[in-house]
Amino acid sequence: MDLWTSPNYLAILGVISHYISETGELQQAVLSLLKLDGPHSGVNMASSVLGVIKDYGIASKVGYFMMDNAESNDTMI
């Protein structure tokens, strides 16, 4: 995951998945590029990320999260 502000001041939250396919190959997919409304808070980001996880039905398959060391990321997780 990564959160950044676009040149036109939109907060964009990117969610990307890396996984092993049924044939044993490493795969990756962009799951979502969300416009984040409101503050860049961990609580706000968590709500958005949880929505993506629920939409894909992958809650039982999520193992790890990779992101930078922003304090709001700790709150989000």
C-alpha positions in Angstrom: 0.0 0.0 0.0 1.0 3.6 -0.5 -0.7 6.9 -0.1 0.2 10.0 -2.0 -1.2 13.3 -3.1 -1.6 13.8 -6.8 -0.5 17.1 -8.5 -4.2 18.2 -8.4 -4.3 17.6 -4.6 -6.3 14.3 -4.6 -5.2 11.8 -1.9 -4.8 8.4 -3.7 -4.4 5.2 -1.8 -2.9 2.3 -3.9 -3.4 -1.3 -2.9 -1.3 -3.9 -4.7 -1.2 -7.7 -4.1 1.7 -10.1 -4.6 0.7 -13.7 -4.5 1.6 -17.2 -5.6 -0.8 -18.5 -8.3 -2.3 -22.0 -8.4 0.5 -22.9 -10.8 3.2 -21.8 -8.3 4.2 -18.6 -10.1 4.7 -15.2 -8.4 2.0 -12.8 -9.5 1.0 -9.2 -8.7 -2.1 -7.2 -9.3 -3.3 -3.6 -8.6 -6.3 -4.2 -6.5 -7.3 -0.6 -6.2 -6.4 3.1 -6.6 -8.8 4.8 -4.2 -9.5 8.5 -3.8 -9.2 9.0 0.0 -11.7 11.4 1.3 -10.9 13.1 4.6 -7.7 13.1 6.5 -4.6 10.9 5.9 -5.3 9.2 9.2 -4.8 5.5 10.0 -8.5 5.1 10.8 -9.6 6.6 7.5 -7.1 4.5 5.5 -8.0 1.3 7.4 -11.7 1.7 6.4 -10.7 2.0 2.8 -8.3 -0.9 2.8 -10.7 -3.1 4.6 -13.3 -2.3 1.9 -10.9 -3.5 -0.8 -10.1 -6.7 1.2 -13.9 -7.4 1.6 -14.7 -6.6 -2.1 -12.1 -9.2 -3.2 -13.1 -11.7 -0.5 -9.4 -12.2 0.5 -9.6 -11.6 4.2 -8.5 -15.1 5.1 -5.6 -15.0 2.6 -3.9 -11.7 3.6 -0.6 -12.5 5.2 1.5 -9.3 5.3 1.4 -5.6 4.6 4.2 -3.6 3.1 4.4 0.1 3.4 6.6 3.0 4.6 7.1 4.0 8.2 4.5 6.8 8.4 2.9 6.7 11.8 -0.6 6.6 10.3 0.3 3.2 8.7 0.9 1.7 12.2 -2.6 2.9 13.2 -4.1 1.6 10.0 -2.8 -1.9 10.6 
